[in-house]
Amino acid sequence: MKVTIPFVWLVLAVGLAEASSVHAERDLGAHARLAARHRRSPIEAPAFERRGNSSSNKRCKPKASPSSSSAAPAETQNKSPEPVQPVQAAAKPKTTSSAAPAENTATTKASGGQKLLTVSSSCGSSGATSDITSSSGPNGSEDFLLCGLHGGGWNPAHVTVNDIVYKDLNDVLNQKSNPFSACASFVQFFYQYGNQYNLPPILIAAIAMQESSCQRDQVGGAGEQGLMQITKDKCEGRSPDACRDPSFNIGKGASYLRSLLDQHGGNVLTTLGGYNGMEVGATAGALLKRPACWQPNFDYLQQTLNGYLQGHDPQGSPRLGVYHNYDKCQG
């Protein structure tokens, strides 16, 4: 059979198209691997699994965005973000998620009317206290939150969003002293995505405080972007400035928090532990053998649940936590 030049070109074109299709399929597989990110080794873990919650205990000290010396993206340079007045708490979200509405169903009231977490674990009762101390608060004692860490391995109780005690974000913003003043310009997005993903808005804001101190143009040591310090794979091809857009950034962070919560069967403790790079079964001895800046923040749960969610600054008085293992990591 006589092979013509057009026929040869046709064969080559088909071959190139098939190769391109295989490459595209490989790229799509990267998104499926994101769900397992909290199980990576510490060297591979994204920065939001490797960072503390304040300037005094961050593992990877964030650097200023290279795109602006004034920490404002190009489209907003030379002007500050317009403050957003605290909005009224949104109506109960309509969702198909298996998570229950955010109501405290497994709590009891102390004599002063304060709700307390009453869930128990293999380590005993929650040890919840009406007063916030360095090692306890309405969501239990730090020993309860870290049950098993100094024994056979971390094995916390199953605590859901329904169980935890928290304040309304707007109420906290209206306090004389509150830890979310830096978040005031973004409160509408915390409520928007709290509704969308059936999460307490104050929980999303607490993660933003843990990750970036609510600084919209924060850039992490490994290139993590914005308020929620989302990694490059979640920027969907956007430029760094666009990835730091508060609405987009908070939405992506809330979506990831929701996916982690679902993966953990609704357990808030293991979900927050996963955010912090700590796995069920981990022991303090093994974790403390890691370099200081690669250890999970042992005080993360205490600071989040008995600090930010109660409208209390974890670095205030009292300073929350008993480990302060991030104090050794300053750079």
Buried (B, 14 or more C-beta within 10 A) or exposed (E): EEEEEEEEEEEEEEEEEEEEEEEEEEEEEEEEEBEEBBEEEBEEBBBBBBBBBBEEBBBBBBEEBEBBEEBBBEEBEEEEEEEBEBBEBEEEBEBEBEBEEBEBEBBEEBEEEBBBBEBBBEBEBBBBBBEBBBBBBBBBBBBBBBBBBEEEBBBBBBBBBBBBBBBBBBEBBEEEEBBBEBBBBBBBBBBBBBBBBBBBBBBBBBBBBBBBBBBBBBBBBBBBBBBBBBBBEBBEEBEBBBBBBBEBBBBBBBBBBBBBBBBBEBBBBBBBBBBBBBBBEBBBEEBEEEEEBBBBBBBBBBBBBBBBBBBBBBBEEBBBBBBBBBEEBEE
